[in-house]
């Protein structure tokens, strides 16, 4: 038995397949290059390296670790940038205090973990605390500056400085490490061969379980956000409110309440990312500026307002930083900005952004 929903789903799938086929037909060289790169990358990861490759690229273990670190760092960047793309890309709010929400969430998660001993509960605390701050910012600041990009930029830049000083006053300037829970501590074996012993025995890569778990959570959050924005009524209302909020108000929907909820959710995601960053590395003074800049680069590369674009941009920037740190130590930071410049020159709206 078929329904209208199943028919519509099949039609959507057919349209996406037709669009992909048309894109390949219009860009055969680009499609071939992408296919070759993907196949070569899979071969680099899954197949044992010949001696010539290890002479050129170093040990395979080093390369694969850099690759995995880049993917998991991309998951962290996505958590920060997905909230930023909701606020900046969809709602057109210029929030330069987004990095401060990341740092504040990390500190609050650390305090909650120290108080309760629960790593998972600290995510709830960080999300709620940053969501409350986000609601206050939307009601007291952004609602009074609708469409005034320059004022929003200056005010939120000042707020970020104030927030940073307040956090230094409360927590000091020392780096804080959030402890990994016991059930996620230690490495786990993977099916990826990184070396072959002289006896012919394969050596498999072992990777920290907590990074894999956080990457899986980031993927689940990304898929959930995409489905919410593109397959639910509230997602339709958000996109309609961005395009024509006056018409949506006339239809009886409370646009301002909807925007408060979206802003709170984006701020809460930034707070949760602070715990992830504190578990991966540490939280300290200056991390707010670093992650605000990373979020800007990710959104520019991926495309404003696009959740898949934020995921793709986060993956590209995370890989460029980690692989650059291994093979181009002096130019690792420059590599991310070089990618951004190339994307802006070729596709100014971002890789998956709409014109």
SULVEN-V209327 format. One record per run of one state. SS is the DSSP state (h for helix, s for strand, l for the rest). FROM is the first residue (numbers start at 0). TO is the last residue. Records with the same first field share a line. If there is no record, write none. Layout:
# SULVEN-V209327
SS->FROM-TO / FROM-TO
This chain:
# SULVEN-V209327
l->0-2 / 26-26 / 46-49 / 57-58 / 90-96 / 116-117 / 140-140 / 145-147 / 171-174 / 176-180 / 184-185 / 196-200 / 231-231 / 243-243 / 250-253 / 280-281 / 283-285 / 302-305 / 327-327 / 346-354
h->3-25 / 27-45 / 50-56 / 59-89 / 97-115 / 118-139 / 141-144 / 148-170 / 181-183 / 208-230 / 232-242 / 244-249 / 254-279 / 286-301 / 306-326 / 328-345
s->175-175 / 186-195 / 201-207 / 282-282
